[in-house]
Amino acid sequence: YLVGLDPTFMYDYDPVLYKMYEKTTLGQIKKGLYGIIRGLFKADYVFIGADQDDFRKNMKNAPGFEKVYEKGEEVIYKVL
């Protein structure tokens, strides 16, 4: 987890990093997702929940990710 059980922990750790996380998961950032997710967050997987439609749309065609799981509106991508 990047934010753990509560996003407040990430905000307390680094407010700028938190804002990037927020913009990314809210779907406000449409390009360069691989660089942000792999480079900045150092993530190996991306979980997209049911309430993240814009983020899901952005990730659908983003290069550098492989969909490894999908059930209903929840999706998990492996970062390549």
BAVEX-366796 format. One line per 3 residues: their letters; for each residue x, y, z of N, C-alpha, C. Coordinates in steps of 0.02 Angstrom, whole numbers. Example, Ala and Ser with C-alpha at 12.3 -4.5 7.8 and 13.67 -1.06 7.14 Angstrom:
% BAVEX-366796
as	660/-284/390/615/-225/390/660/-165/390 | 642/-112/354/684/-53/357/645/2/394
***
This chain:
% BAVEX-366796
ylv	41/-60/0/0/0/0/43/62/0 | 25/109/-42/59/173/-39/34/214/20 | -31/211/32/-60/252/84/-79/213/146
gld	-72/149/145/-91/109/204/-166/111/214 | -186/108/275/-257/108/291/-288/177/290 | -245/228/291/-271/297/293/-224/342/254
ptf	-250/377/203/-207/422/163/-173/476/204 | -197/490/264/-167/541/306/-93/525/320 | -76/460/326/-7/441/339/38/463/282
myd	16/454/220/56/476/163/61/552/162 | 7/586/176/8/659/177/56/684/230 | 55/654/289/101/674/342/174/661/323
ydp	186/607/287/253/589/265/280/637/213 | 238/653/163/259/695/107/198/725/72 | 179/786/89/119/816/58/123/821/-18
vly	181/833/-46/188/839/-118/177/771/-151 | 206/719/-123/196/651/-149/122/632/-144 | 91/650/-89/20/635/-80/-22/669/-135
kmy	-8/732/-150/-46/768/-201/-38/734/-269 | 22/708/-284/32/672/-347/-9/608/-347 | -9/572/-290/-50/512/-283/-124/529/-295
ekt	-147/582/-264/-217/602/-269/-235/619/-342 | -194/659/-375/-208/678/-445/-207/617/-490 | -162/570/-477/-157/510/-518/-218/466/-509
tlg	-236/451/-448/-292/405/-436/-360/436/-449 | -364/501/-450/-427/535/-468/-434/542/-544 | -382/522/-581/-385/524/-653/-368/591/-683
qik	-340/636/-644/-323/702/-669/-259/701/-711 | -217/651/-700/-156/642/-739/-170/587/-789 | -165/603/-853/-183/556/-905/-122/526/-940
kgl	-66/561/-940/-6/538/-976/52/531/-927 | 100/489/-947/159/480/-905/147/439/-843 | 95/398/-844/77/358/-785/132/309/-766
ygi	166/280/-815/218/232/-799/274/266/-759 | 296/323/-782/349/359/-747/330/377/-675 | 268/396/-666/245/414/-599/239/352/-555
irg	205/301/-581/190/242/-540/252/201/-526 | 295/191/-577/355/151/-567/411/194/-537 | 421/252/-566/477/294/-545/467/329/-479
lfk	412/363/-472/399/403/-411/374/360/-353 | 324/318/-367/295/278/-313/330/211/-303 | 370/190/-353/407/126/-349/360/67/-338
ady	303/70/-371/252/18/-364/264/-40/-413 | 247/-100/-392/250/-158/-435/181/-176/-462 | 129/-156/-427/61/-170/-447/18/-109/-435
vfi	-37/-104/-473/-85/-49/-466/-153/-81/-456 | -186/-63/-401/-254/-86/-388/-301/-28/-402 | -352/-41/-443/-402/10/-458/-469/-14/-432
gad	-497/24/-387/-560/6/-356/-621/28/-396 | -678/8/-373/-741/20/-408/-757/94/-416 | -732/135/-372/-750/207/-373/-698/250/-409
qdd	-655/219/-450/-601/256/-482/-607/252/-559 | -665/271/-586/-679/266/-657/-629/303/-701 | -613/365/-683/-567/404/-724/-497/374/-724
frk	-474/352/-666/-408/319/-662/-408/255/-704 | -462/218/-701/-468/155/-740/-463/170/-815 | -497/222/-837/-496/241/-908/-425/261/-929
nmk	-390/297/-887/-322/319/-903/-274/260/-906 | -283/212/-862/-238/154/-859/-251/104/-916 | -311/104/-942/-330/54/-992/-282/51/-1051
nap	-259/107/-1075/-215/109/-1133/-144/134/-1116 | -129/140/-1053/-63/165/-1034/-10/112/-1047 | 45/131/-1078/99/82/-1091/137/66/-1027
gfe	163/4/-1024/205/-17/-968/168/-54/-913 | 106/-72/-927/65/-108/-877/33/-169/-910 | 24/-220/-870/-11/-280/-894/-68/-296/-845
kvy	-129/-301/-871/-186/-319/-829/-178/-391/-807 | -178/-403/-741/-170/-472/-716/-232/-497/-680 | -280/-452/-667/-341/-473/-632/-396/-423/-646
ekg	-456/-448/-655/-514/-405/-663/-575/-442/-639 | -613/-410/-596/-677/-438/-573/-723/-379/-561 | -776/-377/-599/-822/-320/-593/-785/-257/-613
eev	-785/-208/-569/-752/-144/-583/-682/-141/-553 | -660/-192/-519/-594/-192/-488/-543/-224/-535 | -485/-191/-541/-433/-212/-587/-366/-207/-553
iyk	-322/-255/-569/-253/-252/-545/-208/-256/-606 | -162/-208/-609/-111/-207/-662/-43/-222/-632 | -3/-260/-668/67/-270/-650/107/-216/-686
vl	152/-184/-650/196/-135/-681/254/-172/-712 | 264/-164/-777/317/-201/-813/384/-166/-807
***
